[in-house]
Amino acid sequence: MSGTSTGKTNAGNFFEDFTVGQVIEHATPRTITEGDRALYQALYPTRFALPSSKEFAQQVGLTEHPVEELIGFHIAFGKTVPDVSLNAVANLGYAECRFHQPVVPGDTLRTSSEVIGLKQNSNGKTGVVHVRSTATNQRGEVAIDWCRWVMVNKRDVEAPAPETFVPDLKSVVAPEDLIIPAGLDFTGYDFTAAGETFRFGDYEVGEKIDHVDGVTLTDPEHMLATRLWQNTAKVHFNVQARTDGNRLIYGGHIISLARALSFNGLANAQLIAAINAGAHVAPAYADRTIYAWSEVLDKAETAAPGVGAMRLRLVATRGRDESMILRGDDGKYADGVLLDLDYWVLIPV
């Protein structure tokens, strides 16, 4: 070979490459397998009965055995990384995420994104990109859709700033807009198999639940998980991609850890229906121990037999926080808060 060429290598988009209204069809459709379920259970301490037991899923009216909702989310999210956040500084938040139908082994997901907002930061070196992403299955049906915003480096700091446009996103998915899986019926729910007796009526708005257990992060596990979702963001793998020399742990890894830990006290929150909002408050690195607590924000009835919807705030912290205080008197997040996730779950009444 007479020379070296990088012209065929995807360098990813930088902030100045995005335009509002741009639609990106992401590469590499991904088929979900039982291996994804097994690896997810190996990586996270999840014990929810519905994705763990085919028999349990059938007893609550589902004809097929779905994987955890976050498996579909991580895979669909991973498709967007090479085009949206390969050159990101950090993923900042989520909104308007709905799970339209359960994802089952054999489903093939592909994702597209529309750029819905741009805002250059005051330092002139980075900007925030807002996208709305949609994952569809092999039948062309929407499986998941969501909005997220991410801080992306500029290739050329002298490049002119685009016109600022920040989209007006809903702060919460309305209960009537939640999509209940076809056939779901909790009237014959097996509380013994599920592991706890607490149901919809046992929770009060404003109640906080300490999930007690913790998990210490390791580089091999978070890199394995991130590779599983085909997320190629440099900051998760390459110590030279960040000035501090640390591998930044994928924010979705923290979400899945916290969701798994929430089994203690919320074992019957079997399905995630929507993610209203989410913020990765602080970076996470290996050797930190993650704990979680939840707060009940709202409750709503659904038309499905025996099924209620509960809106929760899930908070992941670096080290255990028995005070369960989200923000200080100054309005800023309390020290140690890593994740603030607002989401709807489906639970037996």
Solvent accessible surface area in square Angstrom, and as a share of the most:
residue,aa,sasa,rsa
1,M,213,0.95
2,S,130,0.84
3,G,43,0.41
4,T,130,0.76
5,S,81,0.52
6,T,105,0.61
7,G,74,0.71
8,K,199,0.84
9,T,96,0.56
10,N,91,0.47
11,A,63,0.49
12,G,10,0.10
13,N,37,0.19
14,F,38,0.16
15,F,0,0.00
16,E,49,0.22
17,D,48,0.25
18,F,5,0.02
19,T,82,0.48
20,V,74,0.42
21,G,44,0.42
22,Q,53,0.24
23,V,92,0.53
24,I,20,0.10
25,E,128,0.57
26,H,6,0.02
27,A,77,0.60
28,T,77,0.45
29,P,61,0.38
30,R,35,0.13
31,T,64,0.37
32,I,1,0.00
33,T,66,0.38
34,E,96,0.43
35,G,39,0.37
36,D,4,0.02
37,R,16,0.06
38,A,62,0.48
39,L,67,0.33
40,Y,2,0.01
41,Q,72,0.32
42,A,77,0.60
43,L,16,0.08
44,Y,3,0.01
45,P,54,0.34
46,T,14,0.08
47,R,129,0.47
48,F,1,0.00
49,A,9,0.07
50,L,1,0.00
51,P,6,0.04
52,S,54,0.35
53,S,39,0.25
54,K,122,0.52
55,E,115,0.51
56,F,6,0.03
57,A,0,0.00
58,Q,92,0.41
59,Q,101,0.45
60,V,1,0.01
61,G,30,0.29
62,L,10,0.05
63,T,126,0.73
64,E,103,0.46
65,H,23,0.10
66,P,3,0.02
67,V,5,0.03
68,E,10,0.04
69,E,21,0.10
70,L,2,0.01
71,I,0,0.00
72,G,0,0.00
73,F,1,0.01
74,H,0,0.00
75,I,0,0.00
76,A,0,0.00
77,F,6,0.02
78,G,1,0.01
79,K,8,0.03
80,T,0,0.00
81,V,1,0.00
82,P,38,0.24
83,D,32,0.17
84,V,0,0.00
85,S,7,0.04
86,L,19,0.10
87,N,11,0.06
88,A,13,0.10
89,V,55,0.32
90,A,33,0.26
91,N,29,0.15
92,L,53,0.26
93,G,0,0.00
94,Y,2,0.01
95,A,4,0.03
96,E,27,0.12
97,C,0,0.00
98,R,65,0.24
99,F,15,0.06
100,H,37,0.17
101,Q,55,0.25
102,P,41,0.26
103,V,10,0.06
104,V,18,0.10
105,P,37,0.23
106,G,48,0.47
107,D,8,0.04
108,T,34,0.20
109,L,0,0.00
110,R,126,0.46
111,T,4,0.02
112,S,30,0.19
113,S,2,0.01
114,E,72,0.32
115,V,0,0.00
116,I,24,0.12
117,G,0,0.00
118,L,3,0.01
119,K,90,0.38
120,Q,42,0.19
121,N,32,0.17
122,S,126,0.82
123,N,90,0.46
124,G,16,0.15
125,K,122,0.52
126,T,10,0.06
127,G,0,0.00
128,V,19,0.11
129,V,0,0.00
130,H,15,0.07
131,V,0,0.00
132,R,87,0.32
133,S,0,0.00
134,T,37,0.22
135,A,0,0.00
136,T,32,0.19
137,N,8,0.04
138,Q,96,0.43
139,R,143,0.52
140,G,54,0.52
141,E,67,0.30
142,V,54,0.31
143,A,2,0.01
144,I,1,0.00
145,D,29,0.15
146,W,1,0.00
147,C,0,0.00
148,R,1,0.00
149,W,62,0.22
150,V,0,0.00
151,M,50,0.22
152,V,0,0.00
153,N,56,0.29
154,K,14,0.06
155,R,136,0.50
156,D,67,0.35
157,V,83,0.48
158,E,145,0.65
159,A,19,0.14
160,P,120,0.76
161,A,57,0.44
162,P,41,0.26
163,E,157,0.71
164,T,77,0.45
165,F,110,0.46
166,V,78,0.45
167,P,19,0.12
168,D,146,0.76
169,L,38,0.19
170,K,126,0.53
171,S,87,0.56
172,V,46,0.26
173,V,9,0.05
174,A,29,0.22
175,P,50,0.32
176,E,143,0.64
177,D,58,0.30
178,L,15,0.08
179,I,53,0.27
180,I,44,0.22
181,P,16,0.10
182,A,96,0.75
183,G,55,0.53
184,L,3,0.02
185,D,48,0.25
186,F,6,0.03
187,T,98,0.57
188,G,62,0.59
189,Y,18,0.07
190,D,56,0.29
191,F,38,0.16
192,T,127,0.74
193,A,60,0.47
194,A,2,0.02
195,G,51,0.50
196,E,31,0.14
197,T,97,0.57
198,F,98,0.41
199,R,98,0.36
200,F,31,0.13
201,G,61,0.59
202,D,79,0.41
203,Y,9,0.03
204,E,125,0.56
205,V,92,0.53
206,G,45,0.43
207,E,63,0.28
208,K,84,0.35
209,I,20,0.10
210,D,40,0.21
211,H,0,0.00
212,V,74,0.42
213,D,67,0.35
214,G,33,0.32
215,V,37,0.21
216,T,68,0.39
217,L,3,0.01
218,T,52,0.30
219,D,32,0.16
220,P,94,0.59
221,E,68,0.30
222,H,0,0.00
223,M,46,0.21
224,L,91,0.45
225,A,0,0.00
226,T,0,0.00
227,R,133,0.49
228,L,26,0.13
229,W,1,0.00
230,Q,70,0.31
231,N,2,0.01
232,T,58,0.34
233,A,8,0.06
234,K,90,0.38
235,V,19,0.11
236,H,14,0.06
237,F,32,0.13
238,N,69,0.35
239,V,63,0.36
240,Q,160,0.71
241,A,41,0.32
242,R,56,0.20
243,T,156,0.90
244,D,75,0.39
245,G,37,0.36
246,N,56,0.29
247,R,72,0.26
248,L,19,0.09
249,I,6,0.03
250,Y,6,0.02
251,G,16,0.16
252,G,0,0.00
253,H,4,0.02
254,I,6,0.03
255,I,1,0.00
256,S,0,0.00
257,L,2,0.01
258,A,0,0.00
259,R,5,0.02
260,A,2,0.02
261,L,7,0.04
262,S,0,0.00
263,F,18,0.08
264,N,42,0.21
265,G,16,0.15
266,L,1,0.00
267,A,0,0.00
268,N,0,0.00
269,A,0,0.00
270,Q,2,0.01
271,L,8,0.04
272,I,8,0.04
273,A,4,0.03
274,A,0,0.00
275,I,1,0.01
276,N,0,0.00
277,A,37,0.29
278,G,7,0.06
279,A,31,0.24
280,H,38,0.17
281,V,44,0.26
282,A,33,0.26
283,P,72,0.45
284,A,4,0.03
285,Y,25,0.10
286,A,18,0.14
287,D,116,0.60
288,R,90,0.33
289,T,41,0.24
290,I,0,0.00
291,Y,51,0.19
292,A,2,0.02
293,W,4,0.02
294,S,0,0.00
295,E,31,0.14
296,V,1,0.00
297,L,38,0.19
298,D,54,0.28
299,K,52,0.22
300,A,18,0.14
301,E,151,0.68
302,T,35,0.20
303,A,111,0.86
304,A,16,0.13
305,P,68,0.43
306,G,16,0.16
307,V,4,0.02
308,G,0,0.00
309,A,0,0.00
310,M,0,0.00
311,R,52,0.19
312,L,0,0.00
313,R,55,0.20
314,L,0,0.00
315,V,0,0.00
316,A,0,0.00
317,T,4,0.02
318,R,97,0.35
319,G,28,0.27
320,R,108,0.39
321,D,37,0.19
322,E,125,0.56
323,S,70,0.45
324,M,32,0.14
325,I,92,0.47
326,L,22,0.11
327,R,109,0.40
328,G,34,0.33
329,D,164,0.85
330,D,106,0.55
331,G,38,0.37
332,K,142,0.60
333,Y,59,0.23
334,A,28,0.21
335,D,138,0.72
336,G,10,0.10
337,V,3,0.02
338,L,4,0.02
339,L,0,0.00
340,D,12,0.06
341,L,4,0.02
342,D,11,0.06
343,Y,1,0.00
344,W,1,0.00
345,V,0,0.00
346,L,2,0.01
347,I,0,0.00
348,P,1,0.01
349,V,73,0.42
